[in-house]
Amino acid sequence: MAKALVTGSAGFIGYHLSRLLLDEGIEVIGLDAMTDYYDVRLKERRQANLLQSAGFRAVNDRLETEGLLHDLLAEERPDFVIHLAAQAGVRYSIEEPRSYVDANIIGTFNLLEAVRATPVKHLLMASTSSVYGANTDMPYAETHKADTQMSFYAATKKANEAMGHSYAHLYGIPTTMFRFFTVYGPWGRPDMALFKFTKAILNGDPIDVYNHGGMRRDFTYVTDLVRGIRLLMDATPERSEGEVAEGDSLSPVAPYRVVNIGNSEPVQLMAFIEAVEAATGRTAEKNFMDMQPGDVPATWADGTLLKDLTGYRPQTPVTEGVAQFVAWYRDYYAV
């Protein structure tokens, strides 16, 4: 039986990925700090669900804890490490940048050191579409320059990519970085737009609409995202023997690759809000506001490389995905 260490397993994406792996018979060690960035009870419910499976083991601790990851990998010797744990949120990184250094930089360094000491078949680490920053050349391809990050959160994730590449080069660790594009769906985070919109609309409260609605996002349904991650687990990068194929982000000097996971279909923010209104059966009162610091007006993934590597392309329509979230929200909160 294959074994995977999933960091951030009680988080939104980590929870869905862990469930998928467990359903496929893969043993999962889930590491999560259960921090209070948002309602811990939601994380506890996710973890409780995972613990219903005999193949899941929970470890509640921080990435930054000295020696934790080193000892955990040495003891468990997983085949795969999927690193999803991070301090998330563009706007929170403006208020509390230090927490991003601790979790995203020091925590990821500790993980890389642990994998160096106990090698795995494939290390996969989460990045974000936010690393494309001020780039306006769309759709975003993995081979585009990504040097103009607009938030400290994005800067720490770009640093993770550079750190991962250096370890892949120096120590031969097969590494894939995946860049997420605006993930949404059931069990989502309360600080995310869909959660906020749904809660406000059902409560009869106004919603804040940034950039006066002139935003586009490549909304990616969470089950599509984790399916992409699962398929990439088997697409292990190898050192290039000669030229790299056009459009491939494979490093010429390391077993390292960056892959977008997005729906490849940017949606206007107002159309997204209309989907929430349709799913709730209510019309939102809208508070139109200026763009927030650190935000970008649009994201759009080029999904060609993911398709070439795995044969898969996310495709859940926003109307369907939003309806699934609203149904979960009503059930979870008994609305």
C-alpha angles and dihedrals in degrees: 000000000000118000129209133189110214116191114205091026094157090052125096099266096028091056094053093044092049091052091051093049092047091050088056092052096255114143112236131204105195119203119192134156093208090220122185097239083120136001106320090202089071090054091047091053092050091050092046089055091051091049089063085077118080088214094065127087121184124213114185109201142103128271088230094061105117113249095358098113093038091055094040094055092043090053100041101031095201122199092221136027116200109188111203101141113112144128099267134198133079096220097044089055088066091056101037109022094157092067088059092054091050099046104027102035107026094032093051091046089054090051093050091050090050092051090047089056095042109028121213133200093249135001114205121187133186121242128163143238085242089081088075086069115165093003109128097181101111146229089042112238123196090240093058118106113263105188104120106074114179099203136038089240089060091045092056091049091050087050088054089055091052092046091050092050093051092052091046089053098043100040104023094243109164102232135181122187115198122200113214123213116211100309119205139167145099117341089024126161119275091228092061123100098244092052091048093046094048094046093048096045094049090047092049092244126137120258126225112238111194126212085018089283094304095126131112125199134184094229111202122195112233097234089053089050097051091045087057091050092049092052092047089056087073094044096080114184118232131197111278115256099203126323122011115235116258111270094018116121092204109139116245090220106036143036088255135123139172119216131186118224108194141126091251091223118097114213126204112247091234091055089051090052090049088056090054091048091051092049094048095039090230137104117238124232102228128214105196113210141173123267114283122238113269094021127119127217097230146011128191127170127216100216097186096107094050089050092048093050100041109013087239134119125179110240113162108139116237092238091057096043094047091049089053091051094048090049090052092046093051091049097044095047095032092236 
